[in-house]
Structures are given as structure tokens and as C-alpha cells.
Amino acid sequence: MAGLNIWPGEASDKGDAEWILRAIIENSDVAVICADEAGIIRLWNAGAEEIFGWTKHEALGIFLRTQRSPVQHLLEAERRGTITLI
């Protein structure tokens, strides 16, 4: 995570802690994708953009389990039992 410099103890309140967590998620090289209870993508970070090639703007609001979803092949692999998604 180049450019993110946070030292222990800098989070002085809950708002700071939430900001730090959001900064870590948004700047992570690992894909972080979250969907709501209905399966609509609500969070799509820079790692997901790099891995899947979809911008946040393109991915947000898409139903996770549609054919046009950028992660559809992962969901199919999970259904077959070849991978486990957490």
C-alpha cells in the first residue's frame, strides 16, 4: 500500500479508526468486494479494479450473481467446490 502512512496510536476516536480502515481497504492491492443482502455490489476497491479490470464506477450497483458480473467466474468455481470465497 504505497503512500499510506499510519502509525499505531494515531486513531484518536472512532471516526479516525473508521477512516483508517477505509483507507486500508480502498488502497489495498488485494481485491475487496462487498455486496449487500440482496447481492448488489456496494464496495469495490483499487485491488478489485486492478484484478478484474472494472472501475469502481462500473462495478458498484451490479447484482453480484449476474452473467455480466466481473466476479461471475469466481462464483461458478465456488459453486463447483473448486474454491472457497470468504
Long-range contacts (C-beta under 8 A, 24 or more apart in sequence): 1-27, 1-28, 1-29, 3-27, 33-59, 33-64, 33-71, 35-64, 38-63, 39-63, 39-64, 39-65, 40-64, 41-69
